[in-house]
Amino acid sequence: MRRPQALENIEAIRQLVAILDQPEPQVEIETRIVIASRNFSRDLGVQLSAAVANLGSGGLGAFNTNATTPGGTGGTGGTGGTGGTGGTGGTGTTTKPGPNPFGFPGGLSGGPSPTGTLGAAAPTTVIGLTTGIFGTAQISALITAGETKGQAKTIATPRVTALNNRPAQIESGSQIPVQTTGALGVVTTTFVSVPLRLSITPQITDAGTVVLRVTVENNSINTGIAVGGVPGINTQRMQSEVLVPDGGTTVMGGVLLDTEGETQTRTPGLASVPVLGNLFKRKLVTRGTDEILFFITPRIYRPDYQGHPTSGTIGNGTRTTTIIQPVTPGNPSTNTPTPTNLEQQQNAPQANPNTPVQPVIQNPAGAPSGQPARPTSLSTRP
């Protein structure tokens, strides 16, 4: 009786191992690093601020920047009687296209239309904005339009695939040589990295969303604080945790990049005259502040499990997995597990602890076989 039960347990363990030993789902992380002017960031925030209320539906609204202004043709007044005066006509409104910084035929519907005072009322940043799948396509269109106008420039589009709860790191930058002199006059050159580092750790939830733990670090060279000819390093660091739908896009910014340029124009010949040459040359110093924007799009990839349909889109927040319960050989095909001997022992009726202990008859070792044995009472103390 024990051998068939042991074989049954081995088969159950084998099926359980086959169910648990499955490859973990992976997350493909597509990142677009864009250096944009503050005007582009402000305009992007204005364009997308109207769709914040529609983010829960998984996308952004359609483009539409129709501003409503008073004016137009009023209603027709009533007709007066004989010798009377006709009624007053109603007040109408006229819809005309409003300003659009990206050149699209419209802005975003589903919210307040851009007006002359929208720039002061809407947020001027896009930090923490998260969109659905349809919002990802519209953000790509806005970036393309910004690059056409010269307001934005995509410097990198890395794409990595990471396991669930495993960090992925993207790094782009340069290395500066630093020379140090030892005690014996030996010069050693060491390269110090000055990177733009992006570290992302994805976590897949049962609802089909992705929790992203994002760490952004921007390092830049600062020649103003050089020591011994070695420039200093400016560091900007941002750390955040955001929930993004599968295929959606989250936008992170706030990493500023200061730029400074100098342009000098002069008249040939006359600009070289002492003292008077300053009248024939001009120096123009331009300073600007750009913002580094990170557009992060996670996509969940689940391998196709053989016999266990756990891949695919999750709509109701639950994941179905086919679990085959052990079946005793010879029984009809069923999915109900057969109780084991241990379960049968647990289900057996137990003795009542209040029942008095019955005496146990024992034969002493030295007593003859023909003599009756004396009763011995065994009891337990509480």
C-alpha beads as a LAMMPS data file, in Angstrom:
LAMMPS data file: protein, C-alpha beads

382 atoms
381 bonds

1 atom types
1 bond types

-500.0 500.0 xlo xhi
-500.0 500.0 ylo yhi
-500.0 500.0 zlo zhi

Masses

1 110.0

Atoms # bond

1 1 1 0.000 0.000 0.000
2 1 1 2.891 2.359 0.617
3 1 1 4.570 1.968 -2.744
4 1 1 1.683 3.329 -4.897
5 1 1 1.276 6.219 -2.446
6 1 1 4.993 7.046 -2.677
7 1 1 4.853 7.013 -6.455
8 1 1 1.839 9.302 -6.308
9 1 1 3.687 11.774 -4.067
10 1 1 6.702 11.731 -6.352
11 1 1 4.492 12.521 -9.335
12 1 1 2.826 15.363 -7.410
13 1 1 6.217 16.822 -6.479
14 1 1 7.374 16.497 -10.080
15 1 1 4.349 18.416 -11.331
16 1 1 4.816 21.094 -8.661
17 1 1 8.459 21.563 -9.638
18 1 1 7.438 21.851 -13.304
19 1 1 4.962 24.590 -12.377
20 1 1 7.336 26.567 -10.153
21 1 1 10.431 26.166 -12.321
22 1 1 9.443 28.730 -14.953
23 1 1 11.464 31.618 -16.423
24 1 1 10.790 34.997 -14.860
25 1 1 9.097 37.678 -16.945
26 1 1 11.306 40.383 -18.368
27 1 1 10.834 44.089 -18.949
28 1 1 12.065 45.872 -22.045
29 1 1 12.949 49.445 -21.072
30 1 1 13.120 51.982 -23.871
31 1 1 14.611 55.304 -22.826
32 1 1 14.826 58.489 -24.843
33 1 1 17.182 61.130 -23.450
34 1 1 16.357 64.572 -24.827
35 1 1 18.131 67.883 -24.241
36 1 1 15.494 70.573 -24.639
37 1 1 15.218 74.274 -24.035
38 1 1 13.132 75.583 -21.185
39 1 1 10.610 76.863 -23.705
40 1 1 10.124 73.350 -25.054
41 1 1 9.693 71.942 -21.548
42 1 1 7.179 74.648 -20.701
43 1 1 5.240 74.169 -23.917
44 1 1 5.276 70.394 -23.470
45 1 1 3.915 70.790 -19.962
46 1 1 1.156 73.084 -21.249
47 1 1 0.210 70.666 -24.007
48 1 1 0.082 67.657 -21.694
49 1 1 -1.417 69.326 -18.623
50 1 1 -4.885 69.252 -20.175
51 1 1 -4.757 65.453 -20.358
52 1 1 -3.978 64.763 -16.694
53 1 1 -7.632 64.021 -15.990
54 1 1 -7.672 61.473 -18.825
55 1 1 -4.600 59.517 -17.739
56 1 1 -6.659 56.887 -15.962
57 1 1 -8.228 55.782 -19.227
58 1 1 -4.823 54.820 -20.594
59 1 1 -4.095 57.613 -23.064
60 1 1 -4.126 61.238 -23.973
61 1 1 -6.869 63.164 -25.690
62 1 1 -6.883 64.276 -29.289
63 1 1 -5.169 67.472 -30.397
64 1 1 -7.486 70.465 -30.300
65 1 1 -6.650 74.085 -29.409
66 1 1 -9.891 75.843 -30.170
67 1 1 -10.282 78.889 -27.952
68 1 1 -13.746 80.295 -27.391
69 1 1 -14.020 84.079 -27.644
70 1 1 -17.064 86.314 -27.353
71 1 1 -18.602 87.750 -30.490
72 1 1 -20.292 86.338 -33.555
73 1 1 -23.903 86.332 -34.634
74 1 1 -26.604 86.503 -31.993
75 1 1 -30.008 84.868 -32.010
76 1 1 -33.035 86.282 -33.807
77 1 1 -35.263 88.510 -31.727
78 1 1 -39.002 88.101 -31.414
79 1 1 -41.511 89.856 -33.678
80 1 1 -43.362 92.697 -32.027
81 1 1 -47.098 93.257 -32.322
82 1 1 -48.863 96.161 -34.003
83 1 1 -47.229 99.328 -32.779
84 1 1 -44.881 97.321 -30.500
85 1 1 -41.143 96.708 -30.445
86 1 1 -39.431 93.463 -31.402
87 1 1 -37.462 91.352 -28.882
88 1 1 -33.732 91.571 -28.300
89 1 1 -31.449 89.105 -30.080
90 1 1 -29.333 86.581 -28.094
91 1 1 -25.585 86.680 -27.533
92 1 1 -23.501 84.248 -29.631
93 1 1 -19.951 82.889 -29.448
94 1 1 -17.362 82.322 -32.152
95 1 1 -14.678 79.623 -32.056
96 1 1 -11.327 80.395 -33.605
97 1 1 -8.033 78.479 -33.546
98 1 1 -5.744 79.348 -30.659
99 1 1 -1.939 79.463 -30.563
100 1 1 -0.081 76.199 -30.975
101 1 1 3.658 76.126 -30.235
102 1 1 4.175 72.796 -32.019
103 1 1 2.388 73.558 -35.281
104 1 1 -0.219 70.823 -34.884
105 1 1 -3.765 71.479 -36.057
106 1 1 -4.816 71.487 -32.408
107 1 1 -3.752 70.823 -28.836
108 1 1 -5.248 68.359 -26.404
109 1 1 -8.946 67.942 -25.834
110 1 1 -10.583 66.705 -22.707
111 1 1 -9.437 69.661 -20.589
112 1 1 -9.161 73.451 -20.607
113 1 1 -8.283 74.950 -23.952
114 1 1 -5.060 76.998 -24.163
115 1 1 -5.713 80.688 -23.786
116 1 1 -3.577 83.716 -23.180
117 1 1 -3.352 83.001 -19.444
118 1 1 -2.883 79.226 -19.620
119 1 1 0.879 79.500 -19.337
120 1 1 0.551 80.998 -15.865
121 1 1 -2.114 78.555 -14.699
122 1 1 -0.647 75.315 -16.100
123 1 1 2.437 73.659 -14.612
124 1 1 5.712 74.555 -16.316
125 1 1 7.317 71.160 -15.866
126 1 1 6.669 67.610 -16.991
127 1 1 8.287 65.847 -14.042
128 1 1 6.373 62.749 -13.024
129 1 1 3.956 62.782 -15.964
130 1 1 2.806 59.279 -16.875
131 1 1 0.754 58.343 -19.919
132 1 1 -0.776 55.242 -21.401
133 1 1 -0.036 53.506 -24.677
134 1 1 -1.731 56.150 -26.814
135 1 1 0.084 58.897 -24.911
136 1 1 3.403 57.301 -25.862
137 1 1 2.714 57.858 -29.566
138 1 1 1.620 61.451 -29.009
139 1 1 4.706 62.263 -26.930
140 1 1 6.873 60.896 -29.755
141 1 1 5.069 63.244 -32.139
142 1 1 5.713 66.203 -29.825
143 1 1 9.421 65.367 -29.588
144 1 1 9.689 65.103 -33.370
145 1 1 8.008 68.480 -33.755
146 1 1 10.366 70.010 -31.179
147 1 1 13.391 68.671 -33.045
148 1 1 12.068 70.146 -36.274
149 1 1 11.799 73.571 -34.624
150 1 1 15.259 73.275 -33.076
151 1 1 13.927 73.319 -29.500
152 1 1 14.921 69.745 -28.638
153 1 1 17.647 67.271 -29.495
154 1 1 17.672 63.540 -28.820
155 1 1 21.142 62.579 -27.619
156 1 1 20.558 58.892 -26.889
157 1 1 17.876 56.248 -27.296
158 1 1 19.131 53.252 -25.298
159 1 1 17.011 50.139 -25.022
160 1 1 17.725 47.413 -22.496
161 1 1 15.944 44.298 -21.238
162 1 1 16.033 43.479 -17.535
163 1 1 14.658 40.663 -15.423
164 1 1 11.963 41.331 -12.880
165 1 1 13.412 43.084 -9.786
166 1 1 16.837 43.259 -11.437
167 1 1 18.529 46.643 -11.977
168 1 1 19.489 47.920 -15.415
169 1 1 21.971 50.746 -15.855
170 1 1 22.516 53.096 -18.778
171 1 1 25.620 55.282 -18.762
172 1 1 26.873 57.867 -21.234
173 1 1 29.655 60.379 -20.695
174 1 1 33.388 60.987 -20.829
175 1 1 36.510 60.428 -18.760
176 1 1 39.006 63.100 -17.743
177 1 1 42.658 62.267 -17.029
178 1 1 43.965 63.190 -13.589
179 1 1 47.717 63.071 -12.964
180 1 1 49.135 62.543 -9.497
181 1 1 52.801 62.607 -8.467
182 1 1 54.084 60.053 -5.999
183 1 1 56.794 60.330 -3.371
184 1 1 59.545 59.260 -5.792
185 1 1 58.379 61.612 -8.521
186 1 1 56.454 58.947 -10.395
187 1 1 53.523 60.456 -12.280
188 1 1 50.384 58.336 -12.332
189 1 1 47.467 59.072 -14.653
190 1 1 44.004 58.116 -13.500
191 1 1 40.845 58.530 -15.552
192 1 1 37.793 59.809 -13.701
193 1 1 34.379 59.187 -15.238
194 1 1 31.985 62.085 -15.723
195 1 1 28.881 60.217 -16.877
196 1 1 25.190 60.747 -17.280
197 1 1 23.940 57.656 -15.453
198 1 1 20.426 56.235 -15.465
199 1 1 19.646 53.247 -13.237
200 1 1 16.236 51.542 -13.440
201 1 1 14.877 48.611 -11.432
202 1 1 11.532 47.291 -12.754
203 1 1 8.980 45.371 -10.708
204 1 1 6.004 43.725 -12.428
205 1 1 2.703 43.733 -10.549
206 1 1 -0.205 41.316 -10.892
207 1 1 -2.307 44.091 -12.444
208 1 1 -0.028 44.279 -15.496
209 1 1 1.722 47.504 -14.465
210 1 1 5.390 48.155 -13.794
211 1 1 6.877 49.866 -10.750
212 1 1 10.060 51.670 -11.817
213 1 1 12.709 52.677 -9.311
214 1 1 14.640 55.319 -11.219
215 1 1 17.915 56.966 -10.224
216 1 1 19.321 59.708 -12.449
217 1 1 22.780 61.166 -11.920
218 1 1 24.290 63.886 -14.098
219 1 1 27.969 64.800 -13.735
220 1 1 29.613 67.702 -15.532
221 1 1 33.063 69.295 -15.546
222 1 1 33.463 72.595 -13.699
223 1 1 36.648 74.436 -14.629
224 1 1 35.868 77.243 -12.186
225 1 1 36.884 75.157 -9.174
226 1 1 40.002 73.572 -10.646
227 1 1 42.727 72.576 -8.198
228 1 1 46.206 71.975 -9.541
229 1 1 44.904 72.018 -13.082
230 1 1 42.300 69.337 -12.323
231 1 1 38.736 70.601 -12.860
232 1 1 35.950 69.945 -10.407
233 1 1 32.862 67.858 -11.041
234 1 1 29.308 69.064 -10.624
235 1 1 26.803 66.374 -9.669
236 1 1 23.018 66.397 -9.967
237 1 1 21.102 63.413 -8.646
238 1 1 17.419 62.498 -8.703
239 1 1 15.733 59.391 -7.309
240 1 1 12.095 58.480 -7.779
241 1 1 9.642 55.570 -7.832
242 1 1 6.740 55.622 -10.272
243 1 1 3.975 53.259 -11.422
244 1 1 3.716 52.986 -15.223
245 1 1 1.233 50.967 -17.320
246 1 1 2.540 48.313 -19.678
247 1 1 3.564 50.216 -22.815
248 1 1 3.015 53.625 -21.203
249 1 1 5.557 56.415 -20.894
250 1 1 6.739 58.348 -17.872
251 1 1 8.542 61.664 -18.262
252 1 1 11.176 62.803 -15.793
253 1 1 13.051 66.062 -15.859
254 1 1 14.585 68.662 -13.623
255 1 1 18.214 67.952 -14.540
256 1 1 19.455 71.333 -15.777
257 1 1 22.366 71.927 -18.113
258 1 1 23.861 75.430 -18.227
259 1 1 25.351 76.525 -21.535
260 1 1 27.449 79.615 -22.193
261 1 1 28.783 80.896 -25.496
262 1 1 30.823 83.869 -26.617
263 1 1 30.715 85.465 -30.049
264 1 1 33.031 88.280 -31.142
265 1 1 32.596 90.301 -34.329
266 1 1 35.120 92.875 -35.557
267 1 1 35.924 95.016 -38.533
268 1 1 39.138 93.838 -40.219
269 1 1 41.999 96.326 -39.872
270 1 1 40.178 98.950 -37.816
271 1 1 39.616 96.589 -34.885
272 1 1 43.416 96.307 -34.436
273 1 1 43.922 100.042 -33.836
274 1 1 44.860 100.676 -30.193
275 1 1 42.162 102.304 -28.056
276 1 1 39.987 103.181 -31.051
277 1 1 39.784 99.555 -32.144
278 1 1 37.213 98.839 -29.439
279 1 1 34.725 100.914 -31.397
280 1 1 34.939 98.485 -34.321
281 1 1 34.482 95.199 -32.485
282 1 1 31.737 93.701 -30.406
283 1 1 31.595 90.797 -27.991
284 1 1 28.350 88.933 -27.398
285 1 1 27.990 86.490 -24.499
286 1 1 24.992 84.179 -24.569
287 1 1 23.878 82.113 -21.603
288 1 1 21.154 79.529 -21.633
289 1 1 19.738 76.765 -19.505
290 1 1 18.662 73.515 -21.075
291 1 1 16.819 70.670 -19.388
292 1 1 17.516 66.978 -19.746
293 1 1 14.274 65.021 -20.126
294 1 1 13.998 61.258 -19.747
295 1 1 11.142 59.500 -21.530
296 1 1 10.968 55.953 -20.129
297 1 1 8.682 53.319 -21.688
298 1 1 8.519 49.832 -20.096
299 1 1 7.094 46.839 -21.969
300 1 1 6.469 43.530 -20.218
301 1 1 7.671 40.384 -21.976
302 1 1 6.423 37.037 -20.679
303 1 1 7.782 33.800 -22.165
304 1 1 5.212 31.344 -23.483
305 1 1 4.947 28.679 -20.805
306 1 1 4.236 25.215 -22.154
307 1 1 0.885 24.099 -20.834
308 1 1 0.547 27.054 -18.464
309 1 1 -1.087 30.094 -20.113
310 1 1 0.360 32.870 -17.947
311 1 1 1.383 35.168 -20.790
312 1 1 -0.775 37.732 -22.499
313 1 1 -2.603 40.874 -21.547
314 1 1 -4.105 40.950 -18.071
315 1 1 -7.406 42.768 -18.044
316 1 1 -9.097 42.019 -14.722
317 1 1 -5.994 42.225 -12.546
318 1 1 -5.632 38.449 -12.002
319 1 1 -3.429 35.884 -13.689
320 1 1 -4.703 32.392 -14.438
321 1 1 -2.368 29.428 -14.166
322 1 1 -3.244 25.823 -14.992
323 1 1 -2.280 23.606 -12.040
324 1 1 -2.650 19.862 -12.521
325 1 1 -3.456 18.046 -9.289
326 1 1 -2.160 14.481 -8.785
327 1 1 -4.633 11.755 -9.761
328 1 1 -4.464 8.178 -8.530
329 1 1 -3.861 5.755 -11.421
330 1 1 -7.017 3.887 -12.387
331 1 1 -9.457 6.552 -11.188
332 1 1 -11.522 8.578 -13.646
333 1 1 -9.950 11.707 -15.076
334 1 1 -10.495 14.396 -12.451
335 1 1 -8.725 17.393 -11.028
336 1 1 -9.551 16.597 -7.384
337 1 1 -6.528 15.534 -5.339
338 1 1 -6.636 12.145 -3.629
339 1 1 -6.204 12.371 0.170
340 1 1 -2.994 10.894 1.472
341 1 1 -2.519 8.571 4.425
342 1 1 -1.526 11.518 6.580
343 1 1 -4.787 13.273 5.822
344 1 1 -6.707 10.073 6.615
345 1 1 -4.968 9.850 9.964
346 1 1 -5.772 13.471 10.701
347 1 1 -9.425 12.928 9.787
348 1 1 -9.744 9.837 12.056
349 1 1 -11.673 10.386 15.336
350 1 1 -9.457 11.201 18.296
351 1 1 -9.867 9.726 21.783
352 1 1 -11.611 11.817 24.410
353 1 1 -9.034 13.046 26.977
354 1 1 -11.657 12.885 29.782
355 1 1 -12.153 9.095 29.388
356 1 1 -10.646 7.199 32.367
357 1 1 -7.600 5.089 31.735
358 1 1 -8.336 1.359 31.623
359 1 1 -6.051 -0.955 33.559
360 1 1 -3.471 -2.881 31.603
361 1 1 -2.897 -6.548 32.419
362 1 1 0.786 -7.447 32.498
363 1 1 2.445 -10.773 33.259
364 1 1 5.489 -10.495 35.473
365 1 1 8.628 -11.918 34.034
366 1 1 9.118 -14.348 36.927
367 1 1 5.486 -15.461 37.366
368 1 1 4.533 -19.023 36.356
369 1 1 2.417 -19.397 33.324
370 1 1 -0.405 -21.007 35.277
371 1 1 -0.773 -18.258 37.890
372 1 1 -3.006 -15.308 37.189
373 1 1 -1.325 -11.984 36.666
374 1 1 -1.982 -9.050 38.948
375 1 1 -3.639 -6.002 37.429
376 1 1 -1.460 -2.925 37.111
377 1 1 -2.999 0.497 36.782
378 1 1 -1.230 3.097 34.611
379 1 1 -2.242 6.674 34.940
380 1 1 -0.825 10.000 33.935
381 1 1 -0.646 13.095 36.031
382 1 1 -1.765 16.381 34.600

Bonds

1 1 1 2
2 1 2 3
3 1 3 4
4 1 4 5
5 1 5 6
6 1 6 7
7 1 7 8
8 1 8 9
9 1 9 10
10 1 10 11
11 1 11 12
12 1 12 13
13 1 13 14
14 1 14 15
15 1 15 16
16 1 16 17
17 1 17 18
18 1 18 19
19 1 19 20
20 1 20 21
21 1 21 22
22 1 22 23
23 1 23 24
24 1 24 25
25 1 25 26
26 1 26 27
27 1 27 28
28 1 28 29
29 1 29 30
30 1 30 31
31 1 31 32
32 1 32 33
33 1 33 34
34 1 34 35
35 1 35 36
36 1 36 37
37 1 37 38
38 1 38 39
39 1 39 40
40 1 40 41
41 1 41 42
42 1 42 43
43 1 43 44
44 1 44 45
45 1 45 46
46 1 46 47
47 1 47 48
48 1 48 49
49 1 49 50
50 1 50 51
51 1 51 52
52 1 52 53
53 1 53 54
54 1 54 55
55 1 55 56
56 1 56 57
57 1 57 58
58 1 58 59
59 1 59 60
60 1 60 61
61 1 61 62
62 1 62 63
63 1 63 64
64 1 64 65
65 1 65 66
66 1 66 67
67 1 67 68
68 1 68 69
69 1 69 70
70 1 70 71
71 1 71 72
72 1 72 73
73 1 73 74
74 1 74 75
75 1 75 76
76 1 76 77
77 1 77 78
78 1 78 79
79 1 79 80
80 1 80 81
81 1 81 82
82 1 82 83
83 1 83 84
84 1 84 85
85 1 85 86
86 1 86 87
87 1 87 88
88 1 88 89
89 1 89 90
90 1 90 91
91 1 91 92
92 1 92 93
93 1 93 94
94 1 94 95
95 1 95 96
96 1 96 97
97 1 97 98
98 1 98 99
99 1 99 100
100 1 100 101
101 1 101 102
102 1 102 103
103 1 103 104
104 1 104 105
105 1 105 106
106 1 106 107
107 1 107 108
108 1 108 109
109 1 109 110
110 1 110 111
111 1 111 112
112 1 112 113
113 1 113 114
114 1 114 115
115 1 115 116
116 1 116 117
117 1 117 118
118 1 118 119
119 1 119 120
120 1 120 121
121 1 121 122
122 1 122 123
123 1 123 124
124 1 124 125
125 1 125 126
126 1 126 127
127 1 127 128
128 1 128 129
129 1 129 130
130 1 130 131
131 1 131 132
132 1 132 133
133 1 133 134
134 1 134 135
135 1 135 136
136 1 136 137
137 1 137 138
138 1 138 139
139 1 139 140
140 1 140 141
141 1 141 142
142 1 142 143
143 1 143 144
144 1 144 145
145 1 145 146
146 1 146 147
147 1 147 148
148 1 148 149
149 1 149 150
150 1 150 151
151 1 151 152
152 1 152 153
153 1 153 154
154 1 154 155
155 1 155 156
156 1 156 157
157 1 157 158
158 1 158 159
159 1 159 160
160 1 160 161
161 1 161 162
162 1 162 163
163 1 163 164
164 1 164 165
165 1 165 166
166 1 166 167
167 1 167 168
168 1 168 169
169 1 169 170
170 1 170 171
171 1 171 172
172 1 172 173
173 1 173 174
174 1 174 175
175 1 175 176
176 1 176 177
177 1 177 178
178 1 178 179
179 1 179 180
180 1 180 181
181 1 181 182
182 1 182 183
183 1 183 184
184 1 184 185
185 1 185 186
186 1 186 187
187 1 187 188
188 1 188 189
189 1 189 190
190 1 190 191
191 1 191 192
192 1 192 193
193 1 193 194
194 1 194 195
195 1 195 196
196 1 196 197
197 1 197 198
198 1 198 199
199 1 199 200
200 1 200 201
201 1 201 202
202 1 202 203
203 1 203 204
204 1 204 205
205 1 205 206
206 1 206 207
207 1 207 208
208 1 208 209
209 1 209 210
210 1 210 211
211 1 211 212
212 1 212 213
213 1 213 214
214 1 214 215
215 1 215 216
216 1 216 217
217 1 217 218
218 1 218 219
219 1 219 220
220 1 220 221
221 1 221 222
222 1 222 223
223 1 223 224
224 1 224 225
225 1 225 226
226 1 226 227
227 1 227 228
228 1 228 229
229 1 229 230
230 1 230 231
231 1 231 232
232 1 232 233
233 1 233 234
234 1 234 235
235 1 235 236
236 1 236 237
237 1 237 238
238 1 238 239
239 1 239 240
240 1 240 241
241 1 241 242
242 1 242 243
243 1 243 244
244 1 244 245
245 1 245 246
246 1 246 247
247 1 247 248
248 1 248 249
249 1 249 250
250 1 250 251
251 1 251 252
252 1 252 253
253 1 253 254
254 1 254 255
255 1 255 256
256 1 256 257
257 1 257 258
258 1 258 259
259 1 259 260
260 1 260 261
261 1 261 262
262 1 262 263
263 1 263 264
264 1 264 265
265 1 265 266
266 1 266 267
267 1 267 268
268 1 268 269
269 1 269 270
270 1 270 271
271 1 271 272
272 1 272 273
273 1 273 274
274 1 274 275
275 1 275 276
276 1 276 277
277 1 277 278
278 1 278 279
279 1 279 280
280 1 280 281
281 1 281 282
282 1 282 283
283 1 283 284
284 1 284 285
285 1 285 286
286 1 286 287
287 1 287 288
288 1 288 289
289 1 289 290
290 1 290 291
291 1 291 292
292 1 292 293
293 1 293 294
294 1 294 295
295 1 295 296
296 1 296 297
297 1 297 298
298 1 298 299
299 1 299 300
300 1 300 301
301 1 301 302
302 1 302 303
303 1 303 304
304 1 304 305
305 1 305 306
306 1 306 307
307 1 307 308
308 1 308 309
309 1 309 310
310 1 310 311
311 1 311 312
312 1 312 313
313 1 313 314
314 1 314 315
315 1 315 316
316 1 316 317
317 1 317 318
318 1 318 319
319 1 319 320
320 1 320 321
321 1 321 322
322 1 322 323
323 1 323 324
324 1 324 325
325 1 325 326
326 1 326 327
327 1 327 328
328 1 328 329
329 1 329 330
330 1 330 331
331 1 331 332
332 1 332 333
333 1 333 334
334 1 334 335
335 1 335 336
336 1 336 337
337 1 337 338
338 1 338 339
339 1 339 340
340 1 340 341
341 1 341 342
342 1 342 343
343 1 343 344
344 1 344 345
345 1 345 346
346 1 346 347
347 1 347 348
348 1 348 349
349 1 349 350
350 1 350 351
351 1 351 352
352 1 352 353
353 1 353 354
354 1 354 355
355 1 355 356
356 1 356 357
357 1 357 358
358 1 358 359
359 1 359 360
360 1 360 361
361 1 361 362
362 1 362 363
363 1 363 364
364 1 364 365
365 1 365 366
366 1 366 367
367 1 367 368
368 1 368 369
369 1 369 370
370 1 370 371
371 1 371 372
372 1 372 373
373 1 373 374
374 1 374 375
375 1 375 376
376 1 376 377
377 1 377 378
378 1 378 379
379 1 379 380
380 1 380 381
381 1 381 382
